[in-house]
Amino acid sequence: YLLFGSLRADEHALLRTGLEAAVADQPNNALAWASLGGLYEQEIVWGINPLPDAMGRATRAARRSVEIDPGCQFGWSRLMSTSFHTNDRAGMRNAGDRVIALNPLNQNTIGIAGNYIAFMGEWDRGIPMVRRAIDLDPNHLGMLHLAPLMDHYRKEEYDEALAEAKRLNAFETALVAFSLTSAAGQLGRADEARAAFEALDHHHPKEKQLDAARAHWTLFLRDDELIDRLVEGFEKARARRSEARYPVAD
């Protein structure tokens, strides 16, 4: 799970190149295929080093992993994720069931499954899975806090949403910076909104930020009303930044 705990673009590029070489040399290495699929998926989900057909490559790598070893939990986890992102609800449910059945004690994997279950709209089922994973593993992945962030935001619990955004610990990624900005905007926290915009300007200077924010949230959320409220928070944050005499991105 190192590849999910460190999302720097330079590290991602090195890992991707290295794993592509690894599967060329060892084409029956299920774990290497699963890990490579995760890196391909990050090209879209985290906006890191994107190349054409990222989700197609991620799906094929995940399928190759479980074809080689049907007991590879990480491969099923990646297939669950790509099924989610391609709106294959039945495929996601099947892969998710396999993930849980193979090793219910792997808390990071169970937490990732809980995130996707929540994002499909089953919040009452997914969030307890995530919370349990966080509570049981002190070294859990920061990304597990994404679903709790969105759960608090949809309930208009913006203080809690902002706290979860900070626990994600990946502010260089657009999705995290956008979400932190929206929570700060709803709370009128000018300083935190300004810091989030500075991170966006530094790491994503060429993006049309509002359009990019909506596109990133749409990758994960199937709730148009929630996405609209995230956009609302983003616009409030941008207005506060303008009031503070900081330049506003397009």
Secondary structure, 3 states (H helix, E strand, C coil): CHHHHCCCHHHHHHHHHHHHHHHHHCCCCHHHHHHHHHHHHHHHHCCCCCCCCHHHHHHHHHHHHHHHCCCCHHHHHHHHHHHHHCCCHHHHHHHHHHHHHHCCCCHHHHHHHHHHHHHCCCHHHHHHHHHHHHHHCCCCCHHHHHHHHHHHHHCCCHHHHHHHHHHCCCCCCHHHHHHHHHHHHHHCCHHHHHHHHHHHHHHCCCCCHHHHHHHHHHHHCCCHHHHHHHHHHHHHHHHHHHHCCCCCCC
